[in-house]
Amino acid sequence: MGIVLENAILADIDPPRVEFGSLRIDGGRIVERGKSVSRELGDEVVDCAGAVVLPGLVNGHAHLYSALATGMPPPPRAPGEFREILELVWWRLDQALDAESIEMSARIGALDALRCGTTTLSDHHASPNCIGGSLDLIEEALAEVGLRGVLCYETTDRHGPDGREAGLEENRRYLEKHYGRPGNRFAGLVGAHASFTLEDETLGQLAGLAADFGTGVHMHVAEDLCDEEDCQARHQQFLIDRLVNARLLMPESVFAHCTHLDPEAIARVSQAGLTVAHNPRSNMNNAVGYPLVASFRCPVMLGTDGIGSDMFTEAKCAWFKSRDERAGVTPNGVLGMLAHSARRASAALDITLGKLEPDAAADIVITDYRPSTPLTSHNLAGHFIFAMGANHVASVIVNGEWKLRERVVAACDEPTVRRCAGDVAQVLWSRMEAIRTD
Ligand SMILES: [Zn+2]
């Protein structure tokens, strides 16, 4: 029994392509696309009434652990530079996380993502007082809501050797769990915080772990100038050289931000063919600067860095910030970043995401956006950036199953979950406030 979506504006982003037509879905995949498609007995037929249908969107760099941070109490003093933002805000939050709040954060983050048409997240998790099994908690929450995930644990040396070992072990455990068992729903990467909280020995262990599993390292790179300055002060070398020497520039790696790489470092990252995750809202929020995204010759994808999973808004901000910087990014370049998010997750999950074509995953967003002006393959990016938004997401199918139907979540009683989340957030915030910062 399949699903037929007919009378739809099929809007592909990889590459941009707009056609009026229909899709037939069966067995978790798209099986047919055309002006009209065949129907089989028992198929559910949905009239999209001329609305835009998109592939499920992908968040290339997420921090689900921040989902219960909305409105949390301010830090004991206003943070100045980037490192203080981490010390006073995010490193207090991650230390306060326990199993209950990790799972609830992931569940709320997943619900928020679903409502934005984001069906896959590449998450980067940290909970230094609850490391072992934390990625399973996130997987369970994502699976319950119905999303896909590429997960990793943020290895760091900021909690000593025991914390480092536990982080590495959680990555290894999770990679082993999915290694050689392609379920196409979840996969692992090797997670690492950033050069400025990682010792040389740890970098070597991260590279070794990635090599063991034929995967890459997902880490923050040159998000703020402090990463480069720390590297030169503590290791007497440029950051890019330290990463090259540690064998972290592998094609499977994901480098988030790359805000402060110079043209030579950008050339080396480009040559490695790894994927850069651009997070414009986070970069503006932390006032760390703007990466030269148009200079990279390797894939640049789009992530939110923990500010929800609304890829419509992230794409708009990528565009507006690039204009403000006179960075030479085109509207199709912004859509291309979304396409690269889907491609990177596709590679990790061994499935085709981000395309409305036969054999691709049936991860589909049905909007109620009915354009008031002509919509073509050539101006899709203009509609996406200037008119469409998460508010147009009406229904979402993941792996061929309805997960959001006419704005109602299928998996759970959403109001009840959100009420419970409020209680969990209150306790989490209390624990966080008790953590000293001096
Ligand atoms: Zn991040």
Residues whose N, C-alpha, C, O or C-beta is under 5 A from the ligand:
A	BS01	ZN	D305
